[in-house]
Amino acid sequence: GASCCAVIYESNSDKYLVYNPSESTTRIAPCSTCKIYSALNALEQGVITPDDNMVRWDNISRELPEWNHNQNLESAMKNSANWYFQYLDECSGAQELEEFYRRIGYGNGYIGNNITYYWNGSKLKISPLEQVELLKKLYENGFGFQQENIDTVKSAIFISEYDGNKLYGKTG
């Protein structure tokens, strides 16, 4: 079967808890977790803005019914609507997107020739530990990006709040 690991970072104590450490540094395809940074790149490039991020559905019927309508960043993230993020990436262009991933230290930063499915196959790879490091940078805006763009992405991946604690996440 597939091996697994867990990486938990506790910001107050600046400590990590890692289950199966040998797997935590193994780079694998990010799948849909990559959409967090696809969105951030699109915001930074002005492809979408915090106030204007709706993309019209192209009327192509796709495998999931929740994908088959107009999407804004929040609904696209929640529904993990591939076509929305593929559109953002195509508008940015492969070279700019790859430069962005390399600039933020996203795994191997390699997209290859297929901008449509680079995140779901054999090209772009990132380890669980690198994922947590990037989420830490996103949370703190360690990238030095426009705070409004960071806040927009954080809002799009917000799941719930309980007793003053907020939970953010993205299926992958």
Secondary structure by P-SEA (a helix, b strand, c coil): ccccbbbbbbccccbbbbcccccccccccccccaaaaaaaaaaaaccccccccbbbbcccccccccccccccaaaaaaaccaaaaaaaaaaacaaaaaaaaaaacccccccccccccccccccbbbcaaaaaaaaaaaaaccccccaaaaaaaaaaacccccccbbbbbbcc
